[in-house]
Amino acid sequence: FEVFFFFFCLLLEHEFLQGIKLIDMCEQLENCNRTLVEAEGLKAGIAFPTGCSINHVAAHYTPNKGDDTVLQYDDVMKVDFGTHINGRIIDCAYTVSFNEKYDKLLEAVKAATNTGVKEAGIDARLNEIGEAIQEVMESYEVELDGKTYPVKAIRNLNGHSIGPYQIHAGKSVPIVKGGSGEKMEEGEFYAIETFGSTGKGYVREDLECSHYMKNFEVGHVPLRMARAKQLLATIDKNFGTLAFCRRFLDRLGEEKYLMGLKNLVSSGIVDPYPPLCDIKGSYTAQFEHTIFLRPTCKEVLSRGDDF
C-alpha cells in the first residue's frame, strides 16, 4: 500500500497534469492501481472509480466515455482514489491546484482533515470530531480576484466508517457541529474526509451520472429484462458491492448496457451516485485519510510523506 500511494502522490505532483484529459489521467492511475495491487477479480483491485471533481463539483465525478474535459491552470481538482485487498478498503483524497490563489482553501481543508484524524480514536464521539473540524476549517478565508470568501465546511458531506466490501458502513463522521453522539469503537476503519467551499457549503446532485454501486442490503430481486440479468452477473463477478463506473463496464467489453443499467437502478439493485455540486463559480477542496482503530493505537493507513 505504501508503494501504491507514493506512486499516486508522485504522479499527481508533476506539472504535466496541466492540460491532460481527465479521462486519460484516470485510466493511467487506475491501470497503475491494478498493476501494483495485482488486481484479481474481487480479491484485490480498485475500490471505486477515480474521482477527479473540478471546481464547484465536490465529489462523485469521473469522466464517462466521450468526455474530453481537460485540466486547466485555474482548476481545483479533487483526486479521490482507493484500493482494496480482500475487500479491505483504503480510501484517500487530496486536492490539486496550480494557481497559488487557491492555497488558503487547500490549507484550510487539509488542516481540517488532520484535525479530524487527530481527534478520532476509540470512544471519540462523532459529533465532537465534527465540531473540531468545522472550527478549524472555518477559521480560514481565501481571497480570489480581490474578493474575500470565508471557507465553509460542506455541511451535507461527511466521513464514514468502512467495512469489508462496503465503502460506507453505517457510521457518519460529520464535518460540522451537531449530529450523532455515537462513539468510535475498537477495530473500526474510518475514512476521515473533509470538504471546504467558497460557495454555499451545501451540495446537490447535478450533471451526468458516472458512479454506481450495488445496494449492500438488497436481496434477490426478480428481473424480467435479459440484458439487466446479464449486466448484473457482470457486476456481481467484477465489483460485487464495490462502486464502479461506466468506463469500468466499457473496459470489460460491455456494450449497449444503459437500458439494462437503468433497469437495475429502477429495481433498487444498483444505486446511482451523480456528481455533487455547490453553486457554479465556487471552488471546493477535499482531503481524506483512512484510519484503523487498533486496541492500543490509531493507524493512519493512507499517510504519506506530504500528507
C-alpha positions, 0 to 999 in steps of 0.5 A, spaced: 500 500 500 505 504 501 508 503 494 501 504 491 500 511 494 507 514 493 506 512 486 499 516 486 502 522 490 508 522 485 504 522 479 499 527 481 505 532 483 508 533 476 506 539 472 504 535 466 497 534 469 496 541 466 492 540 460 491 532 460 484 529 459 481 527 465 479 521 462 486 519 460 489 521 467 484 516 470 485 510 466 493 511 467 492 511 475 487 506 475 491 501 470 497 503 475 492 501 481 491 494 478 498 493 476 501 494 483 495 491 487 495 485 482 488 486 481 484 479 481 477 479 480 474 481 487 480 479 491 484 485 490 483 491 485 480 498 485 475 500 490 471 505 486 472 509 480 477 515 480 474 521 482 477 527 479 471 533 481 473 540 478 471 546 481 464 547 484 463 539 483 465 536 490 465 529 489 462 523 485 465 525 478 469 521 473 469 522 466 464 517 462 466 515 455 466 521 450 468 526 455 474 530 453 474 535 459 481 537 460 485 540 466 486 547 466 491 552 470 485 555 474 482 548 476 481 545 483 481 538 482 479 533 487 483 526 486 479 521 490 482 514 489 482 507 493 484 500 493 482 494 496 485 487 498 480 482 500 475 487 500 479 491 505 478 498 503 483 504 503 480 510 501 484 517 500 483 524 497 487 530 496 486 536 492 490 539 486 491 546 484 496 550 480 494 557 481 497 559 488 490 563 489 487 557 491 492 555 497 488 558 503 482 553 501 487 547 500 490 549 507 484 550 510 481 543 508 487 539 509 488 542 516 481 540 517 482 533 515 488 532 520 484 535 525 479 530 524 484 524 524 487 527 530 481 527 534 478 520 532 480 514 536 476 509 540 470 512 544 471 519 540 464 521 539 462 523 532 459 529 533 465 532 537 470 530 531 465 534 527 465 540 531 473 540 531 473 540 524 468 545 522 472 550 527 478 549 524 476 549 517 472 555 518 477 559 521 480 560 514 478 565 508 481 565 501 481 571 497 480 570 489 480 576 484 480 581 490 474 578 493 474 575 500 470 568 501 470 565 508 471 557 507 465 553 509 465 546 511 460 542 506 455 541 511 451 535 507 458 531 506 461 527 511 466 521 513 464 514 514 466 508 517 468 502 512 467 495 512 469 489 508 466 490 501 462 496 503 465 503 502 460 506 507 458 502 513 453 505 517 457 510 521 457 518 519 463 522 521 460 529 520 464 535 518 460 540 522 457 541 529 451 537 531 449 530 529 450 523 532 453 522 539 455 515 537 462 513 539 468 510 535 469 503 537 475 498 537 477 495 530 473 500 526 476 503 519 474 510 518 475 514 512 476 521 515 474 526 509 473 533 509 470 538 504 471 546 504 467 551 499 467 558 497 460 557 495 454 555 499 457 549 503 451 545 501 451 540 495 446 537 490 446 532 485 447 535 478 450 533 471 451 526 468 451 520 472 458 516 472 458 512 479 454 506 481 454 501 486 450 495 488 445 496 494 449 492 500 442 490 503 438 488 497 436 481 496 434 477 490 430 481 486 426 478 480 428 481 473 424 480 467 429 484 462 435 479 459 440 484 458 439 487 466 440 479 468 446 479 464 449 486 466 448 484 473 452 477 473 457 482 470 457 486 476 456 481 481 463 477 478 467 484 477 465 489 483 460 485 487 458 491 492 464 495 490 462 502 486 464 502 479 463 506 473 461 506 466 468 506 463 469 500 468 463 496 464 466 499 457 473 496 459 470 489 460 467 489 453 460 491 455 456 494 450 449 497 449 448 496 457 444 503 459 437 500 458 439 494 462 443 499 467 437 503 468 433 497 469 437 495 475 437 502 478 429 502 477 429 495 481 433 498 487 439 493 485 444 498 483 444 505 486 446 511 482 451 516 485 451 523 480 456 528 481 455 533 487 455 540 486 455 547 490 453 553 486 457 554 479 463 559 480 465 556 487 471 552 488 471 546 493 477 542 496 477 535 499 482 531 503 481 524 506 485 519 510 483 512 512 484 510 519 484 503 523 482 503 530 487 498 533 486 496 541 492 500 543 493 505 537 490 509 531 493 507 524 493 512 519 493 507 513 493 512 507 499 517 510 504 519 506 510 523 506 506 530 504 500 528 507 
